[in-house]
Structure formats: C-alpha cells, structure tokens
C-alpha cells in the first residue's frame, strides 16, 4: 500500500511542477535563440535566465517592460507565448 501511495504522490507532484509542452518539431525549424532574445530585449524585456525546457519551449525569467517580474514560456517555432506568470 505504501508503494502505491508513494508512486501516486510522486506522479502528482511531478505533474504539478511540469512546464508546458511547446512543440515536437525538429530543432532546425526553431527560431535562432540569440536573435529571439535580442527581439525580446528590443520589446523591453530584461532577461535574467534564458533556457530551453524539457517541454521544448524557450523559457525566460526576468522583467517585462513595466519592470514586473515574469516567467514566460515561448513556442520556439512561432515565438508565441504559451504560458506566462507575472509576479506583482
């Protein structure tokens, strides 16, 4: 019984912290990471951390043009926002 309970808790906690799944397309179709970051900066974002997630997203931690702290996941093929969290 304990094994089943432990497995259920582990699966639920992993799902709760998983980021979005952005794409399954080949990385050759993705936007250039450097150019993508430059474009975000030109829009007023300040990027503290930029990374590629296991869900094949571009993810940033930083601040938007209004100096609000943000965590944003982008589709690396289209550049569209998939998930955004703004901390006030």
PDB file of N, CA, C and O in Angstrom:
ATOM      1  N   UNK A   1       0.828  -1.201   0.000  1.00  0.00           N
ATOM      2  CA  UNK A   1       0.000   0.000   0.000  1.00  0.00           C
ATOM      3  C   UNK A   1       0.866   1.256   0.000  1.00  0.00           C
ATOM      4  O   UNK A   1       0.557   2.224  -0.696  1.00  0.00           O
ATOM      5  N   UNK A   2       1.945   1.244   0.776  1.00  0.00           N
ATOM      6  CA  UNK A   2       2.825   2.413   0.832  1.00  0.00           C
ATOM      7  C   UNK A   2       3.470   2.700  -0.509  1.00  0.00           C
ATOM      8  O   UNK A   2       3.654   3.860  -0.877  1.00  0.00           O
ATOM      9  N   UNK A   3       3.815   1.650  -1.243  1.00  0.00           N
ATOM     10  CA  UNK A   3       4.436   1.823  -2.554  1.00  0.00           C
ATOM     11  C   UNK A   3       3.461   2.508  -3.505  1.00  0.00           C
ATOM     12  O   UNK A   3       3.848   3.408  -4.252  1.00  0.00           O
ATOM     13  N   UNK A   4       2.224   2.093  -3.481  1.00  0.00           N
ATOM     14  CA  UNK A   4       1.207   2.696  -4.345  1.00  0.00           C
ATOM     15  C   UNK A   4       1.003   4.167  -3.975  1.00  0.00           C
ATOM     16  O   UNK A   4       0.928   5.025  -4.855  1.00  0.00           O
ATOM     17  N   UNK A   5       0.916   4.454  -2.693  1.00  0.00           N
ATOM     18  CA  UNK A   5       0.739   5.828  -2.238  1.00  0.00           C
ATOM     19  C   UNK A   5       1.933   6.692  -2.630  1.00  0.00           C
ATOM     20  O   UNK A   5       1.756   7.813  -3.106  1.00  0.00           O
ATOM     21  N   UNK A   6       3.142   6.181  -2.434  1.00  0.00           N
ATOM     22  CA  UNK A   6       4.354   6.919  -2.798  1.00  0.00           C
ATOM     23  C   UNK A   6       4.380   7.200  -4.299  1.00  0.00           C
ATOM     24  O   UNK A   6       4.702   8.314  -4.714  1.00  0.00           O
ATOM     25  N   UNK A   7       4.047   6.207  -5.109  1.00  0.00           N
ATOM     26  CA  UNK A   7       4.026   6.369  -6.561  1.00  0.00           C
ATOM     27  C   UNK A   7       3.012   7.427  -6.967  1.00  0.00           C
ATOM     28  O   UNK A   7       3.306   8.266  -7.819  1.00  0.00           O
ATOM     29  N   UNK A   8       1.833   7.405  -6.379  1.00  0.00           N
ATOM     30  CA  UNK A   8       0.786   8.384  -6.703  1.00  0.00           C
ATOM     31  C   UNK A   8       1.233   9.795  -6.331  1.00  0.00           C
ATOM     32  O   UNK A   8       1.042  10.732  -7.105  1.00  0.00           O
ATOM     33  N   UNK A   9       1.823   9.948  -5.158  1.00  0.00           N
ATOM     34  CA  UNK A   9       2.290  11.269  -4.722  1.00  0.00           C
ATOM     35  C   UNK A   9       3.396  11.767  -5.646  1.00  0.00           C
ATOM     36  O   UNK A   9       3.412  12.939  -6.022  1.00  0.00           O
ATOM     37  N   UNK A  10       4.315  10.887  -6.011  1.00  0.00           N
ATOM     38  CA  UNK A  10       5.410  11.262  -6.898  1.00  0.00           C
ATOM     39  C   UNK A  10       4.887  11.709  -8.256  1.00  0.00           C
ATOM     40  O   UNK A  10       5.331  12.727  -8.787  1.00  0.00           O
ATOM     41  N   UNK A  11       3.965  10.971  -8.814  1.00  0.00           N
ATOM     42  CA  UNK A  11       3.408  11.330 -10.122  1.00  0.00           C
ATOM     43  C   UNK A  11       2.651  12.647 -10.064  1.00  0.00           C
ATOM     44  O   UNK A  11       2.782  13.473 -10.967  1.00  0.00           O
ATOM     45  N   UNK A  12       1.872  12.853  -9.031  1.00  0.00           N
ATOM     46  CA  UNK A  12       1.114  14.096  -8.901  1.00  0.00           C
ATOM     47  C   UNK A  12       2.035  15.292  -8.692  1.00  0.00           C
ATOM     48  O   UNK A  12       1.798  16.353  -9.270  1.00  0.00           O
ATOM     49  N   UNK A  13       3.063  15.148  -7.895  1.00  0.00           N
ATOM     50  CA  UNK A  13       3.963  16.269  -7.657  1.00  0.00           C
ATOM     51  C   UNK A  13       4.767  16.595  -8.899  1.00  0.00           C
ATOM     52  O   UNK A  13       5.050  17.765  -9.154  1.00  0.00           O
ATOM     53  N   UNK A  14       5.141  15.598  -9.675  1.00  0.00           N
ATOM     54  CA  UNK A  14       5.860  15.844 -10.924  1.00  0.00           C
ATOM     55  C   UNK A  14       4.976  16.579 -11.907  1.00  0.00           C
ATOM     56  O   UNK A  14       5.440  17.505 -12.572  1.00  0.00           O
ATOM     57  N   UNK A  15       3.725  16.197 -12.018  1.00  0.00           N
ATOM     58  CA  UNK A  15       2.796  16.855 -12.936  1.00  0.00           C
ATOM     59  C   UNK A  15       2.546  18.294 -12.519  1.00  0.00           C
ATOM     60  O   UNK A  15       2.369  19.163 -13.372  1.00  0.00           O
ATOM     61  N   UNK A  16       2.529  18.552 -11.242  1.00  0.00           N
ATOM     62  CA  UNK A  16       2.252  19.903 -10.756  1.00  0.00           C
ATOM     63  C   UNK A  16       3.373  20.868 -11.110  1.00  0.00           C
ATOM     64  O   UNK A  16       3.123  22.060 -11.284  1.00  0.00           O
ATOM     65  N   UNK A  17       4.596  20.382 -11.219  1.00  0.00           N
ATOM     66  CA  UNK A  17       5.725  21.249 -11.487  1.00  0.00           C
ATOM     67  C   UNK A  17       6.178  21.217 -12.947  1.00  0.00           C
ATOM     68  O   UNK A  17       7.117  21.923 -13.315  1.00  0.00           O
ATOM     69  N   UNK A  18       5.542  20.430 -13.757  1.00  0.00           N
ATOM     70  CA  UNK A  18       5.935  20.326 -15.156  1.00  0.00           C
ATOM     71  C   UNK A  18       5.504  21.569 -15.916  1.00  0.00           C
ATOM     72  O   UNK A  18       4.409  22.094 -15.712  1.00  0.00           O
ATOM     73  N   UNK A  19       6.383  22.028 -16.794  1.00  0.00           N
ATOM     74  CA  UNK A  19       6.053  23.166 -17.644  1.00  0.00           C
ATOM     75  C   UNK A  19       5.249  22.696 -18.836  1.00  0.00           C
ATOM     76  O   UNK A  19       4.993  21.502 -18.991  1.00  0.00           O
ATOM     77  N   UNK A  20       4.855  23.623 -19.668  1.00  0.00           N
ATOM     78  CA  UNK A  20       4.055  23.258 -20.836  1.00  0.00           C
ATOM     79  C   UNK A  20       4.881  22.532 -21.897  1.00  0.00           C
ATOM     80  O   UNK A  20       6.108  22.621 -21.917  1.00  0.00           O
ATOM     81  N   UNK A  21       4.197  21.829 -22.759  1.00  0.00           N
ATOM     82  CA  UNK A  21       4.812  21.198 -23.926  1.00  0.00           C
ATOM     83  C   UNK A  21       4.579  22.153 -25.090  1.00  0.00           C
ATOM     84  O   UNK A  21       3.433  22.407 -25.461  1.00  0.00           O
ATOM     85  N   UNK A  22       5.652  22.684 -25.668  1.00  0.00           N
ATOM     86  CA  UNK A  22       5.502  23.722 -26.692  1.00  0.00           C
ATOM     87  C   UNK A  22       5.499  23.192 -28.118  1.00  0.00           C
ATOM     88  O   UNK A  22       4.678  23.607 -28.936  1.00  0.00           O
ATOM     89  N   UNK A  23       6.407  22.280 -28.415  1.00  0.00           N
ATOM     90  CA  UNK A  23       6.487  21.794 -29.790  1.00  0.00           C
ATOM     91  C   UNK A  23       7.173  20.442 -29.832  1.00  0.00           C
ATOM     92  O   UNK A  23       7.909  20.073 -28.917  1.00  0.00           O
ATOM     93  N   UNK A  24       6.924  19.714 -30.899  1.00  0.00           N
ATOM     94  CA  UNK A  24       7.651  18.471 -31.122  1.00  0.00           C
ATOM     95  C   UNK A  24       8.339  18.501 -32.488  1.00  0.00           C
ATOM     96  O   UNK A  24       8.771  17.468 -33.000  1.00  0.00           O
ATOM     97  N   UNK A  25       8.433  19.688 -33.064  1.00  0.00           N
ATOM     98  CA  UNK A  25       9.079  19.822 -34.367  1.00  0.00           C
ATOM     99  C   UNK A  25      10.592  19.780 -34.226  1.00  0.00           C
ATOM    100  O   UNK A  25      11.133  20.033 -33.150  1.00  0.00           O
ATOM    101  N   UNK A  26      11.258  19.464 -35.299  1.00  0.00           N
ATOM    102  CA  UNK A  26      12.717  19.383 -35.329  1.00  0.00           C
ATOM    103  C   UNK A  26      13.331  20.734 -34.982  1.00  0.00           C
ATOM    104  O   UNK A  26      12.827  21.780 -35.391  1.00  0.00           O
ATOM    105  N   UNK A  27      14.413  20.700 -34.233  1.00  0.00           N
ATOM    106  CA  UNK A  27      15.054  21.943 -33.780  1.00  0.00           C
ATOM    107  C   UNK A  27      15.568  22.806 -34.934  1.00  0.00           C
ATOM    108  O   UNK A  27      15.825  23.995 -34.750  1.00  0.00           O
ATOM    109  N   UNK A  28      15.716  22.224 -36.101  1.00  0.00           N
ATOM    110  CA  UNK A  28      16.163  23.019 -37.255  1.00  0.00           C
ATOM    111  C   UNK A  28      15.107  24.042 -37.677  1.00  0.00           C
ATOM    112  O   UNK A  28      15.418  24.981 -38.410  1.00  0.00           O
ATOM    113  N   UNK A  29      13.851  23.869 -37.218  1.00  0.00           N
ATOM    114  CA  UNK A  29      12.772  24.801 -37.559  1.00  0.00           C
ATOM    115  C   UNK A  29      12.595  25.888 -36.499  1.00  0.00           C
ATOM    116  O   UNK A  29      11.779  26.793 -36.671  1.00  0.00           O
ATOM    117  N   UNK A  30      13.350  25.804 -35.413  1.00  0.00           N
ATOM    118  CA  UNK A  30      13.213  26.752 -34.311  1.00  0.00           C
ATOM    119  C   UNK A  30      13.833  28.095 -34.644  1.00  0.00           C
ATOM    120  O   UNK A  30      14.764  28.177 -35.445  1.00  0.00           O
ATOM    121  N   UNK A  31      13.317  29.143 -34.031  1.00  0.00           N
ATOM    122  CA  UNK A  31      13.900  30.478 -34.153  1.00  0.00           C
ATOM    123  C   UNK A  31      15.284  30.480 -33.506  1.00  0.00           C
ATOM    124  O   UNK A  31      15.506  29.792 -32.510  1.00  0.00           O
ATOM    125  N   UNK A  32      16.203  31.244 -34.065  1.00  0.00           N
ATOM    126  CA  UNK A  32      17.539  31.365 -33.513  1.00  0.00           C
ATOM    127  C   UNK A  32      17.456  31.941 -32.091  1.00  0.00           C
ATOM    128  O   UNK A  32      16.827  32.977 -31.874  1.00  0.00           O
ATOM    129  N   UNK A  33      18.094  31.262 -31.124  1.00  0.00           N
ATOM    130  CA  UNK A  33      17.991  31.670 -29.722  1.00  0.00           C
ATOM    131  C   UNK A  33      18.518  33.085 -29.487  1.00  0.00           C
ATOM    132  O   UNK A  33      17.892  33.873 -28.778  1.00  0.00           O
ATOM    133  N   UNK A  34      19.659  33.402 -30.075  1.00  0.00           N
ATOM    134  CA  UNK A  34      20.259  34.718 -29.875  1.00  0.00           C
ATOM    135  C   UNK A  34      19.368  35.810 -30.447  1.00  0.00           C
ATOM    136  O   UNK A  34      19.121  36.817 -29.783  1.00  0.00           O
ATOM    137  N   UNK A  35      18.888  35.626 -31.660  1.00  0.00           N
ATOM    138  CA  UNK A  35      18.009  36.616 -32.287  1.00  0.00           C
ATOM    139  C   UNK A  35      16.704  36.751 -31.507  1.00  0.00           C
ATOM    140  O   UNK A  35      16.191  37.855 -31.330  1.00  0.00           O
ATOM    141  N   UNK A  36      16.172  35.623 -31.043  1.00  0.00           N
ATOM    142  CA  UNK A  36      14.928  35.652 -30.278  1.00  0.00           C
ATOM    143  C   UNK A  36      15.098  36.486 -29.011  1.00  0.00           C
ATOM    144  O   UNK A  36      14.231  37.293 -28.675  1.00  0.00           O
ATOM    145  N   UNK A  37      16.204  36.294 -28.314  1.00  0.00           N
ATOM    146  CA  UNK A  37      16.466  37.066 -27.103  1.00  0.00           C
ATOM    147  C   UNK A  37      16.644  38.553 -27.429  1.00  0.00           C
ATOM    148  O   UNK A  37      16.152  39.413 -26.699  1.00  0.00           O
ATOM    149  N   UNK A  38      17.336  38.847 -28.508  1.00  0.00           N
ATOM    150  CA  UNK A  38      17.515  40.248 -28.920  1.00  0.00           C
ATOM    151  C   UNK A  38      16.172  40.904 -29.214  1.00  0.00           C
ATOM    152  O   UNK A  38      15.946  42.060 -28.855  1.00  0.00           O
ATOM    153  N   UNK A  39      15.280  40.159 -29.871  1.00  0.00           N
ATOM    154  CA  UNK A  39      13.945  40.688 -30.175  1.00  0.00           C
ATOM    155  C   UNK A  39      13.152  40.965 -28.894  1.00  0.00           C
ATOM    156  O   UNK A  39      12.453  41.973 -28.796  1.00  0.00           O
ATOM    157  N   UNK A  40      13.265  40.064 -27.916  1.00  0.00           N
ATOM    158  CA  UNK A  40      12.585  40.280 -26.630  1.00  0.00           C
ATOM    159  C   UNK A  40      13.134  41.525 -25.932  1.00  0.00           C
ATOM    160  O   UNK A  40      12.372  42.330 -25.396  1.00  0.00           O
ATOM    161  N   UNK A  41      14.440  41.675 -25.943  1.00  0.00           N
ATOM    162  CA  UNK A  41      15.059  42.843 -25.312  1.00  0.00           C
ATOM    163  C   UNK A  41      14.620  44.134 -26.002  1.00  0.00           C
ATOM    164  O   UNK A  41      14.412  45.154 -25.343  1.00  0.00           O
ATOM    165  N   UNK A  42      14.478  44.089 -27.327  1.00  0.00           N
ATOM    166  CA  UNK A  42      14.010  45.256 -28.077  1.00  0.00           C
ATOM    167  C   UNK A  42      12.571  45.617 -27.712  1.00  0.00           C
ATOM    168  O   UNK A  42      12.157  46.767 -27.852  1.00  0.00           O
ATOM    169  N   UNK A  43      11.809  44.617 -27.239  1.00  0.00           N
ATOM    170  CA  UNK A  43      10.431  44.853 -26.796  1.00  0.00           C
ATOM    171  C   UNK A  43      10.368  45.296 -25.340  1.00  0.00           C
ATOM    172  O   UNK A  43       9.278  45.519 -24.812  1.00  0.00           O
ATOM    173  N   UNK A  44      11.516  45.426 -24.683  1.00  0.00           N
ATOM    174  CA  UNK A  44      11.547  45.932 -23.321  1.00  0.00           C
ATOM    175  C   UNK A  44      11.769  44.897 -22.234  1.00  0.00           C
ATOM    176  O   UNK A  44      11.762  45.233 -21.050  1.00  0.00           O
ATOM    177  N   UNK A  45      11.965  43.641 -22.618  1.00  0.00           N
ATOM    178  CA  UNK A  45      12.208  42.609 -21.615  1.00  0.00           C
ATOM    179  C   UNK A  45      13.661  42.667 -21.146  1.00  0.00           C
ATOM    180  O   UNK A  45      14.573  42.941 -21.927  1.00  0.00           O
ATOM    181  N   UNK A  46      13.853  42.407 -19.866  1.00  0.00           N
ATOM    182  CA  UNK A  46      15.190  42.221 -19.306  1.00  0.00           C
ATOM    183  C   UNK A  46      15.269  40.752 -18.920  1.00  0.00           C
ATOM    184  O   UNK A  46      14.508  40.285 -18.073  1.00  0.00           O
ATOM    185  N   UNK A  47      16.186  40.029 -19.538  1.00  0.00           N
ATOM    186  CA  UNK A  47      16.272  38.585 -19.347  1.00  0.00           C
ATOM    187  C   UNK A  47      17.365  38.257 -18.336  1.00  0.00           C
ATOM    188  O   UNK A  47      18.535  38.586 -18.533  1.00  0.00           O
ATOM    189  N   UNK A  48      16.960  37.607 -17.258  1.00  0.00           N
ATOM    190  CA  UNK A  48      17.922  37.142 -16.259  1.00  0.00           C
ATOM    191  C   UNK A  48      18.402  35.739 -16.616  1.00  0.00           C
ATOM    192  O   UNK A  48      19.597  35.446 -16.569  1.00  0.00           O
ATOM    193  N   UNK A  49      17.442  34.870 -16.976  1.00  0.00           N
ATOM    194  CA  UNK A  49      17.749  33.486 -17.353  1.00  0.00           C
ATOM    195  C   UNK A  49      16.986  33.151 -18.622  1.00  0.00           C
ATOM    196  O   UNK A  49      15.799  33.453 -18.743  1.00  0.00           O
ATOM    197  N   UNK A  50      17.674  32.526 -19.563  1.00  0.00           N
ATOM    198  CA  UNK A  50      17.051  32.016 -20.784  1.00  0.00           C
ATOM    199  C   UNK A  50      17.440  30.557 -20.888  1.00  0.00           C
ATOM    200  O   UNK A  50      18.615  30.211 -20.765  1.00  0.00           O
ATOM    201  N   UNK A  51      16.445  29.688 -21.118  1.00  0.00           N
ATOM    202  CA  UNK A  51      16.770  28.276 -21.267  1.00  0.00           C
ATOM    203  C   UNK A  51      15.767  27.574 -22.165  1.00  0.00           C
ATOM    204  O   UNK A  51      14.681  28.081 -22.446  1.00  0.00           O
ATOM    205  N   UNK A  52      16.170  26.385 -22.607  1.00  0.00           N
ATOM    206  CA  UNK A  52      15.287  25.506 -23.360  1.00  0.00           C
ATOM    207  C   UNK A  52      14.804  24.449 -22.377  1.00  0.00           C
ATOM    208  O   UNK A  52      15.612  23.775 -21.739  1.00  0.00           O
ATOM    209  N   UNK A  53      13.492  24.304 -22.253  1.00  0.00           N
ATOM    210  CA  UNK A  53      12.929  23.372 -21.282  1.00  0.00           C
ATOM    211  C   UNK A  53      12.806  21.968 -21.858  1.00  0.00           C
ATOM    212  O   UNK A  53      12.966  21.755 -23.060  1.00  0.00           O
ATOM    213  N   UNK A  54      12.521  21.025 -20.982  1.00  0.00           N
ATOM    214  CA  UNK A  54      12.314  19.646 -21.427  1.00  0.00           C
ATOM    215  C   UNK A  54      11.031  19.519 -22.256  1.00  0.00           C
ATOM    216  O   UNK A  54      10.844  18.536 -22.973  1.00  0.00           O
ATOM    217  N   UNK A  55      10.156  20.513 -22.152  1.00  0.00           N
ATOM    218  CA  UNK A  55       8.938  20.532 -22.962  1.00  0.00           C
ATOM    219  C   UNK A  55       9.141  21.222 -24.296  1.00  0.00           C
ATOM    220  O   UNK A  55       8.181  21.571 -24.983  1.00  0.00           O
ATOM    221  N   UNK A  56      10.420  21.417 -24.659  1.00  0.00           N
ATOM    222  CA  UNK A  56      10.784  22.059 -25.922  1.00  0.00           C
ATOM    223  C   UNK A  56      10.208  23.467 -26.063  1.00  0.00           C
ATOM    224  O   UNK A  56       9.617  23.819 -27.084  1.00  0.00           O
ATOM    225  N   UNK A  57      10.396  24.256 -25.016  1.00  0.00           N
ATOM    226  CA  UNK A  57       9.999  25.658 -25.010  1.00  0.00           C
ATOM    227  C   UNK A  57      11.243  26.518 -24.800  1.00  0.00           C
ATOM    228  O   UNK A  57      12.244  26.057 -24.250  1.00  0.00           O
ATOM    229  N   UNK A  58      11.167  27.754 -25.239  1.00  0.00           N
ATOM    230  CA  UNK A  58      12.116  28.758 -24.784  1.00  0.00           C
ATOM    231  C   UNK A  58      11.477  29.351 -23.528  1.00  0.00           C
ATOM    232  O   UNK A  58      10.303  29.723 -23.540  1.00  0.00           O
ATOM    233  N   UNK A  59      12.241  29.435 -22.460  1.00  0.00           N
ATOM    234  CA  UNK A  59      11.717  29.955 -21.209  1.00  0.00           C
ATOM    235  C   UNK A  59      12.614  31.077 -20.721  1.00  0.00           C
ATOM    236  O   UNK A  59      13.840  30.968 -20.758  1.00  0.00           O
ATOM    237  N   UNK A  60      11.993  32.156 -20.263  1.00  0.00           N
ATOM    238  CA  UNK A  60      12.774  33.242 -19.672  1.00  0.00           C
ATOM    239  C   UNK A  60      12.290  33.533 -18.261  1.00  0.00           C
ATOM    240  O   UNK A  60      11.117  33.368 -17.925  1.00  0.00           O
ATOM    241  N   UNK A  61      13.233  33.966 -17.462  1.00  0.00           N
ATOM    242  CA  UNK A  61      12.962  34.558 -16.151  1.00  0.00           C
ATOM    243  C   UNK A  61      13.560  35.948 -16.227  1.00  0.00           C
ATOM    244  O   UNK A  61      14.702  36.114 -16.655  1.00  0.00           O
ATOM    245  N   UNK A  62      12.799  36.943 -15.816  1.00  0.00           N
ATOM    246  CA  UNK A  62      13.293  38.311 -15.871  1.00  0.00           C
ATOM    247  C   UNK A  62      12.195  39.302 -15.594  1.00  0.00           C
ATOM    248  O   UNK A  62      11.334  39.077 -14.743  1.00  0.00           O
ATOM    249  N   UNK A  63      12.231  40.416 -16.329  1.00  0.00           N
ATOM    250  CA  UNK A  63      11.286  41.509 -16.116  1.00  0.00           C
ATOM    251  C   UNK A  63      10.729  41.972 -17.458  1.00  0.00           C
ATOM    252  O   UNK A  63      11.426  41.972 -18.473  1.00  0.00           O
ATOM    253  N   UNK A  64       9.448  42.371 -17.439  1.00  0.00           N
ATOM    254  CA  UNK A  64       8.841  42.906 -18.660  1.00  0.00           C
ATOM    255  C   UNK A  64       9.099  44.406 -18.749  1.00  0.00           C
ATOM    256  O   UNK A  64       9.800  44.969 -17.908  1.00  0.00           O
ATOM    257  N   UNK A  65       8.538  45.047 -19.759  1.00  0.00           N
ATOM    258  CA  UNK A  65       8.778  46.482 -19.984  1.00  0.00           C
ATOM    259  C   UNK A  65       8.272  47.352 -18.842  1.00  0.00           C
ATOM    260  O   UNK A  65       8.714  48.489 -18.678  1.00  0.00           O
ATOM    261  N   UNK A  66       7.333  46.808 -18.043  1.00  0.00           N
ATOM    262  CA  UNK A  66       6.799  47.540 -16.896  1.00  0.00           C
ATOM    263  C   UNK A  66       7.537  47.199 -15.605  1.00  0.00           C
ATOM    264  O   UNK A  66       7.101  47.565 -14.514  1.00  0.00           O
ATOM    265  N   UNK A  67       8.660  46.496 -15.743  1.00  0.00           N
ATOM    266  CA  UNK A  67       9.525  46.112 -14.610  1.00  0.00           C
ATOM    267  C   UNK A  67       8.858  45.130 -13.654  1.00  0.00           C
ATOM    268  O   UNK A  67       9.202  45.058 -12.475  1.00  0.00           O
ATOM    269  N   UNK A  68       7.894  44.372 -14.184  1.00  0.00           N
ATOM    270  CA  UNK A  68       7.270  43.315 -13.394  1.00  0.00           C
ATOM    271  C   UNK A  68       8.072  42.030 -13.607  1.00  0.00           C
ATOM    272  O   UNK A  68       8.521  41.747 -14.717  1.00  0.00           O
ATOM    273  N   UNK A  69       8.245  41.265 -12.544  1.00  0.00           N
ATOM    274  CA  UNK A  69       8.974  40.007 -12.626  1.00  0.00           C
ATOM    275  C   UNK A  69       8.124  38.995 -13.398  1.00  0.00           C
ATOM    276  O   UNK A  69       6.936  38.838 -13.112  1.00  0.00           O
ATOM    277  N   UNK A  70       8.727  38.308 -14.376  1.00  0.00           N
ATOM    278  CA  UNK A  70       7.977  37.372 -15.211  1.00  0.00           C
ATOM    279  C   UNK A  70       8.711  36.046 -15.381  1.00  0.00           C
ATOM    280  O   UNK A  70       9.936  35.962 -15.290  1.00  0.00           O
ATOM    281  N   UNK A  71       7.921  35.034 -15.629  1.00  0.00           N
ATOM    282  CA  UNK A  71       8.392  33.729 -16.090  1.00  0.00           C
ATOM    283  C   UNK A  71       7.525  33.417 -17.298  1.00  0.00           C
ATOM    284  O   UNK A  71       6.304  33.315 -17.180  1.00  0.00           O
ATOM    285  N   UNK A  72       8.149  33.267 -18.461  1.00  0.00           N
ATOM    286  CA  UNK A  72       7.369  33.088 -19.691  1.00  0.00           C
ATOM    287  C   UNK A  72       7.925  31.925 -20.508  1.00  0.00           C
ATOM    288  O   UNK A  72       9.135  31.784 -20.683  1.00  0.00           O
ATOM    289  N   UNK A  73       7.002  31.095 -21.003  1.00  0.00           N
ATOM    290  CA  UNK A  73       7.351  30.007 -21.920  1.00  0.00           C
ATOM    291  C   UNK A  73       6.906  30.424 -23.318  1.00  0.00           C
ATOM    292  O   UNK A  73       5.783  30.891 -23.512  1.00  0.00           O
ATOM    293  N   UNK A  74       7.798  30.249 -24.286  1.00  0.00           N
ATOM    294  CA  UNK A  74       7.502  30.599 -25.678  1.00  0.00           C
ATOM    295  C   UNK A  74       7.621  29.367 -26.565  1.00  0.00           C
ATOM    296  O   UNK A  74       8.459  28.496 -26.332  1.00  0.00           O
ATOM    297  N   UNK A  75       6.770  29.309 -27.585  1.00  0.00           N
ATOM    298  CA  UNK A  75       6.922  28.301 -28.624  1.00  0.00           C
ATOM    299  C   UNK A  75       8.158  28.695 -29.435  1.00  0.00           C
ATOM    300  O   UNK A  75       8.191  29.798 -29.981  1.00  0.00           O
ATOM    301  N   UNK A  76       9.174  27.836 -29.533  1.00  0.00           N
ATOM    302  CA  UNK A  76      10.405  28.212 -30.222  1.00  0.00           C
ATOM    303  C   UNK A  76      10.289  28.258 -31.738  1.00  0.00           C
ATOM    304  O   UNK A  76      11.203  28.729 -32.415  1.00  0.00           O
ATOM    305  N   UNK A  77       9.185  27.778 -32.274  1.00  0.00           N
ATOM    306  CA  UNK A  77       8.978  27.827 -33.725  1.00  0.00           C
ATOM    307  C   UNK A  77       8.291  29.131 -34.122  1.00  0.00           C
ATOM    308  O   UNK A  77       8.687  29.773 -35.096  1.00  0.00           O
ATOM    309  N   UNK A  78       7.266  29.521 -33.370  1.00  0.00           N
ATOM    310  CA  UNK A  78       6.487  30.712 -33.718  1.00  0.00           C
ATOM    311  C   UNK A  78       6.856  31.937 -32.882  1.00  0.00           C
ATOM    312  O   UNK A  78       6.607  33.070 -33.295  1.00  0.00           O
ATOM    313  N   UNK A  79       7.450  31.712 -31.704  1.00  0.00           N
ATOM    314  CA  UNK A  79       7.765  32.813 -30.797  1.00  0.00           C
ATOM    315  C   UNK A  79       6.579  33.268 -29.967  1.00  0.00           C
ATOM    316  O   UNK A  79       6.697  34.217 -29.191  1.00  0.00           O
ATOM    317  N   UNK A  80       5.433  32.606 -30.116  1.00  0.00           N
ATOM    318  CA  UNK A  80       4.235  32.993 -29.366  1.00  0.00           C
ATOM    319  C   UNK A  80       4.328  32.527 -27.916  1.00  0.00           C
ATOM    320  O   UNK A  80       4.915  31.487 -27.617  1.00  0.00           O
ATOM    321  N   UNK A  81       3.738  33.316 -27.027  1.00  0.00           N
ATOM    322  CA  UNK A  81       3.697  32.976 -25.614  1.00  0.00           C
ATOM    323  C   UNK A  81       2.777  31.787 -25.410  1.00  0.00           C
ATOM    324  O   UNK A  81       1.639  31.787 -25.881  1.00  0.00           O
ATOM    325  N   UNK A  82       3.272  30.762 -24.701  1.00  0.00           N
ATOM    326  CA  UNK A  82       2.486  29.579 -24.395  1.00  0.00           C
ATOM    327  C   UNK A  82       1.951  29.663 -22.975  1.00  0.00           C
ATOM    328  O   UNK A  82       0.811  29.277 -22.713  1.00  0.00           O
ATOM    329  N   UNK A  83       2.772  30.167 -22.054  1.00  0.00           N
ATOM    330  CA  UNK A  83       2.367  30.320 -20.652  1.00  0.00           C
ATOM    331  C   UNK A  83       3.152  31.482 -20.069  1.00  0.00           C
ATOM    332  O   UNK A  83       4.343  31.637 -20.340  1.00  0.00           O
ATOM    333  N   UNK A  84       2.481  32.298 -19.267  1.00  0.00           N
ATOM    334  CA  UNK A  84       3.133  33.466 -18.674  1.00  0.00           C
ATOM    335  C   UNK A  84       2.684  33.624 -17.230  1.00  0.00           C
ATOM    336  O   UNK A  84       1.500  33.511 -16.912  1.00  0.00           O
ATOM    337  N   UNK A  85       3.646  33.886 -16.374  1.00  0.00           N
ATOM    338  CA  UNK A  85       3.353  34.180 -14.978  1.00  0.00           C
ATOM    339  C   UNK A  85       3.993  35.518 -14.644  1.00  0.00           C
ATOM    340  O   UNK A  85       5.204  35.692 -14.779  1.00  0.00           O
ATOM    341  N   UNK A  86       3.170  36.455 -14.210  1.00  0.00           N
ATOM    342  CA  UNK A  86       3.641  37.790 -13.830  1.00  0.00           C
ATOM    343  C   UNK A  86       3.509  37.908 -12.328  1.00  0.00           C
ATOM    344  O   UNK A  86       2.443  37.671 -11.759  1.00  0.00           O
ATOM    345  N   UNK A  87       4.605  38.279 -11.696  1.00  0.00           N
ATOM    346  CA  UNK A  87       4.585  38.466 -10.240  1.00  0.00           C
ATOM    347  C   UNK A  87       4.489  39.935  -9.957  1.00  0.00           C
ATOM    348  O   UNK A  87       5.312  40.715 -10.438  1.00  0.00           O
ATOM    349  N   UNK A  88       3.506  40.331  -9.189  1.00  0.00           N
ATOM    350  CA  UNK A  88       3.267  41.739  -8.920  1.00  0.00           C
ATOM    351  C   UNK A  88       3.941  42.190  -7.673  1.00  0.00           C
ATOM    352  O   UNK A  88       3.836  43.360  -7.304  1.00  0.00           O
TER     353      UNK A  88
END
